[in-house]
Amino acid sequence: SNASRSLVKRRKYLCEYIFSSSLKENNERTAFIHVPEVRDDCPLEDIATSLQYTIQTIINEVLETKQML
């Protein structure tokens, strides 16, 4: 029922819900990057560097795929 589906959605973590919804919308062109909270053992600079690397890797993969077509 709609009520039980709504309850399941509320119980999921927001990240999981966004990712699964994106996959349902377009499972061939979906990327999701979980960004952790800034902590002493996970400083902002490390997060930013990792995000930059990850996004650049995704861009490179997309460009390589387009060249192969």
Helices and strands as residue ranges (DSSP letters): H 2-11, H 14-25, H 44-68
